[in-house]
Amino acid sequence: MDCQLTQLVIGYPGHPVAGPLSATLHQGELCCLLGANGVGKSTLLRTLAAFQPALAGEIWLDGQRLKEITPRHLSTLVGIVLTDRVRTAGVTVRDLVAMGRSPYTNFWGKLTEADHRQVDQAIDQVGIRPFTERQIATLSDGERQKVMIAKALAQGTPVILLDEPTAFLDFPSKVEIMLLLRELAHEMGKTLLLSTHDLDLALQTADRLWLMGRDLPLAVGTPRELAAALPDYFPSGHLSFDAEHLRFNLL
């Protein structure tokens, strides 16, 4: 499922943060949202998830205006993974992944056999089967992030938004998470948009980039296509950008 922004302005009443923004998220692609702190990356993700309204413009999901989609139906279309730690006292890994099925359960929240199969599939896709009975509080940051991704997969949405999923992880865990997300996009046809400050890793794994910058238009393209624009969006007197190898170097 594609997601399209047309002349979107994001922010708060009387305080626009960014826009107008026009771009398309494509099915089967991993798209990384890049930009310096404060340019509106998290605000854009919250707006795409309908956590806050747009100030102007439109967001389209499969030909429908986001503002016209009911919250319950939207929960079957868009999943979101945040960096915020949820309160999980006494909750096991499997319990949390199963919460992803809540848009489909009855009033009592009872899971059907089909729901349990979906949960098991998500657990196996992310590779967390060995610790499904552990409590969330006992997990490392990397393990916890995998569980949150599994929860989004169990939700069964075609679009998944992730706000800095590699924050607070060590480098091997960052690589593992980014490769996992790329695999989910390519092999399952998911539409993935994630914000990240791990520029070099994003440049190596993303199919497409969205670049946000203060007083700059939203730039959209492949890492190679946007190589020349990257220094404008990340100005620094201490870095140079190697366009051939797609990486930043210290001066």
C-alpha positions, -999 to +999 in steps of 0.1 A: +000+000+000+014+034-010+010+065+012+010+099-004+015+134+011+002+164-009+011+199+002+011+187+038+018+212+066+026+198+100+029+213+135+006+228+161-021+255+159-003+288+153+031+270+151+038+252+118+069+230+120+074+220+084+057+221+050+043+221+025+056+185+021+048+163-010+061+128-013+050+091-017+059+061+003+060+031-019+050-005-011+079-029-007+105-001+001+124+009+032+124+046+034+145+065+059+135+099+072+166+120+079+173+155+092+188+174+121+171+176+155+141+199+155+132+198+118+099+179+125+107+142+119+087+130+149+060+155+142+057+141+107+055+105+119+028+114+145+008+132+118+011+102+095-002+080+123-031+104+130-018+111+165-021+147+157-039+165+128-023+181+098-024+219+096-030+218+059-028+195+029-037+158+027-024+123+035-037+096+013-037+059+021-047+036-007-068+063-023-085+074+010-079+106+029-064+098+063-088+122+080-118+103+067-105+069+079-120+057+112-095+050+141-104+013+142-099+009+104-067+029+105-053+006+132-055-022+105-036-001+080-009+017+099+013+004+127+038+025+146+068+016+167+080+043+191+111+046+212+091+053+244+092+025+269+058+011+276+048+000+311+052-038+309+054-050+345+046-087+345+041-088+307+058-115+287+072-111+252+043-132+238+018-111+257+031-079+242+033-092+206-003-105+210-014-070+218-009-062+182-040-082+174-063-059+195-078-042+164-093-075+154-104-090+187-139-090+202-151-069+232-133-093+256-101-092+237-101-129+232-077-142+205-089-167+179-067-195+165-061-173+135-049-145+158-025-169+176-011-181+143-005-144+133+014-139+166+035-170+161+043-159+126+054-124+137+076-140+165+093-162+140+098-135+114+116-113+139+135-143+154+125-139+190+112-174+196+139-183+221+127-157+247+089-155+241+082-164+277+106-139+293+092-107+308+097-075+289+116-059+318+144-085+315+152-078+279+181-058+264+172-027+243+179-046+211+157-075+222+129-051+232+130-033+199+126-066+181+096-074+202+080-040+193+086-047+157+070-082+161+040-065+177+036-042+147+039-073+124+012-091+144-010-061+138-009-070+102-008-035+088+006-028+053+023+004+065+047+005+095+061+038+109+091+037+132+105+066+153+143+061+157+142+023+161+179+021+164+183+047+192+201+034+222+213+003+205+249-008+201+263-009+165+258-046+158+222-043+170+216-013+149+228-032+118+206-062+127+175-041+131+180-022+098+186-053+079+155-069+095+134-039+084+147-040+049+139-077+047+104-071+059+099-044+032+113-065+004+101-099+013+067-091+028+059-061+007+055-038+037+056+000+033+082+011+059+092+047+070+116+052+098+133+082+113+170+078+123+201+097+131+223+068+119+231+084+086+258+061+073+237+030+081+206+046+065+226+054+034+236+017+031+203+001+037+175+024+026+158+021-008+147+057-006+154+088+016+132+117+028+155+146+038+140+173+060+158+205+067+152+240+081+141+263+053+147+236+028+122+216+008+116+179+015+141+161-008+131+126-019+152+100-038+176+071-035+207+076-015+227+079-047+203+104-061+205+126-030+242+124-024+249+159-037+221+174-015+231+157+018+257+183+029+231+210+027+208+191+051+236+183+075+259+214+075+290+210+096+324+225+097+337+192+110+324+168+084+328+162+047+306+139+026+321+112+004+295+110-024+313+080-041+311+058-010+280+075+006+295+083+040+304+112+062+341+117+072+357+138+099+378+166+086 
